[in-house]
Amino acid sequence: MVMEKYVHIDLHSDCNSDYISGFDVKIEEGLENNITSFVNAEKYVPQKGDLIYLLPGVNIPRVKLKDLTLNLGIKVTRDSEKANIIFSGKSSTGKMTSSSWSYMADANAILEFVKSVCKDEYYIEKLETAIAASGATKICADWSDMRNCLCNKNKIDYESTYIYAIESEYLEIYNNIQGKSVYDESELIANINGDDSTIIDEQVYQQLKTMFESSDDDNHILAMEIMANSHYEKSILYLQMLLSDYQYQINNSHTKNHVNFKSMLSYFNWGPRDISSRNADDIIKKIDEKKLITLDMIKILYTEYQDSIHRSIYNDDVFEIKEITIKQEYLDKLNLSSLNLINLEEENNLEVTDPVDEIVTDELIEAALTNINRNELKSELITIEEELTQEQETPEEELNNNQTEESNGGDDFEWF
């Protein structure tokens, strides 16, 4: 961010809108816009030979930093000009900058007014030189001088604003880091605890919960030390949950101000004051800032916080209700396979199931076919039986004649 120069004018006490006897002038440097962060780069990947510089306010344990430099082949320098990689902390801008409330107006308009009411060429020349040397387009002054004198009669527009300045002791550092890659300290902290550090998984999480729920303060301190020395990226979900659920115990422990624990908080761009109870939305968003969110994390958070999620579902930024239905017994009574009462428009063509008393299997089909064959046979037998009955009712003479004719006509078959 480029520094701008302003001409600050301080009128003598006897000056007014009709007469300016004299004034003091000085050139100031500052930024009309607030510097919220010096960070301009993301995702630091350590390269052998990197020469890094830590801005004031970076919170990294120096012992761990020494081990890190040995493991990664990087070096730390106290000379900001020599460094090629810069790290900025949460409080770096607060330490290196200051702000002051001021009133500003157009430099040329103020100069013309001063020429019209100031009879001393010394002061006029002094103001002209300051404007020319600084290239300033605006002149600033306090409220009384700007409102009651410089802009009163001439109706010159002025505005009030903060001027943000780099503290003089850090001005050289600020100039040296211009044009260089500036990373957030969390990018370096992520590499502080190596792959051999503790990973807080479900089992370790349950153990830490037990320690925090103990009445022994020493257990709280030990739990916080384990958190501070864990692998931050691989433990991020459970770290967030512990910081939220046990914020009372953590805030009441002096260990929260220990350099190791503060370093862990810095990974989340937090300080000790930022430890508080958070809902599932807040936790997911913080993890998502690190681009580490996974489906398993969502499932775990829902399981842990489902009651609070349900209570605030209509104001939730992450979770939402997709379906409300009725219980299976009522679906069965309505012959429905499903019903979504939230999106009724999608339920125009409800799938209706035919009521079935029993499941039809291959065995039942085979039995049914067998039954059909038996019924057909039975029908044939009934028909034959009816015919035989009719024959039995034939007159005896007719039967005898028939027997005689058959006997005479024919074969050697012997009738009984």
Residue, then its C-alpha position, 0 to 999 in steps of 0.5 A: m500500500v503506497m504512502e501518501k503525503y499531506v501538508h498539515i497546517d496549524l494556525h496561530s491562535d489569533c487567526n480568523s476567517d478575515y485575517i491569518s497572521g501566521f501558521d506552522v506547516k509540516i509534511e506528514e506521511g500516512l494512509e487515508n485507508n486503514i491497513t487491516s493487514f500486511v498479508n499479500a500471499e497465501k499457502y507458504v511452501p518452505q523452500k530450502g534457502d528461504l530467508i524469512y523475517l518475522l514482523p513485530g507481533v508474530n507469535i511463534p515459539r522461538v524454540k520450535l522455530k529453531d527446530l523448524t529452520l533446521n528441518l526445512g533448511i530455511k533461515v531467520t534473519r533480523d534484517s528485513e531488507k535481506a529477507n525474501i519471505i515476510f511473515s505478519g502476525k495478528s497484532s503486527t498492524g496494530k504495533m506498527t501503525s497509528s491513526s489520528w482523526s483529521y480534517m482535509a480540504d483541497a490544497n489549491a483551494i486552501l492556498e488561494f484562501v490563505k493568499s487572500v487573507c495573509k499579508d505575510e509573504y513568508y508564510i505564503e511562500k512556506l505553504e507553497t513550498a510544502i505543497a510543491a515538495s510533497g506533491a500533496t493534493k490535500i491540506c489537513a488541519d484540526w477541526s477548529d482551524m478548518r471549520n472556523c477559519l480556512c473553510n468558513k467564508n469561502k465555503i470550501d468543502y472539507e471532510s473528516t477522516y482517519i489518517y493511518a500512519i506507520e510509526s516512525e520506528y517501523l517506517e524503515i521495515y515497512n519500506n523494506i517489505q514493499g514488493k515482497s511476499v508477506y504471509d500470515e503467520s499461520e502459514l508458518i505455524a502449520n509447519i511448526n509441529g511436524d508429522d510426528s506430533t500428536i493427531i487429535d482423533e476421536q479417541v484423543y478427543q474423548q480423553l481430552k474431554t475427560m481431562f477438561e471435565s475434571s475438577d483438577d486444574d492440572n488436567h486442564i493445563l495438560a489438555m491445553e499443552i497437548m492441544a498446543n503441541s498437536h498437528y494443527e491441520k490434522s487435528i483442526l476439527y477437534l481443536q475447534m470443538l474443544l476450544s468451543d465446548y471448554q472455553y470456560q476452563i480454558n479462559n480460566s487457565h493462565t496457560k492460555n497466555h503461554v507462548n505455545f498455546k498462543s501460537m496454536l491460537s494464531y494458527f486460527n488468526w485468534g488471540p486469547r480474547d477470541i476463545s468463546s463458545r461457537n456453533a457448528d456453523d462457526i466451526i465449519k466456516k473456520i475450517d473452510e477458511k483453511k480449505l480443510i473441510t471434509l464430509d466426515m467433519i460435517k457428519i461428526l459436527y452434525t452428530e455432536y451439535q444436532d440439537s442446537i442445529h435443529r433449534s436454529i435451523y431457519n437461521d443456519d448458514v450451513f445446514e438446511i432441511k430438505e424433507i419433512t415426511i410422515k411415518q411409515e404406518y401412515l404412508d402404508k395407509l395411504n399406499l404411498s412409498s414416499l411423501n415430501l411435505i416441504n416440496l409438495e409441488e414435486e409430489n404431484n405424481l406420487e408413487v402409489t403401491d398396490p396393496v399386496d397381501e403376500i409375496v408371490t414366489d416361484e413356489l407359489i406360482e408352481a403350486a397355482l399351476t398345479n392347482i389349475n391342472r387338478n381343477e381341470l381334471k376334476s371338471e373332467l371327472i365330474t362330466i364323466e360321472e354325470e354321463l355314467t349316471q344318465e346311462q344307469e337311468t336307461p330302461e332295462e329292456e333297452l339295456n338288454n336289447n343292446q346287450t343281445e345285439e352286441s352278443n350276436g354281432g360279435d366277438d368272443f367277449e363274455w359279458f357278465 
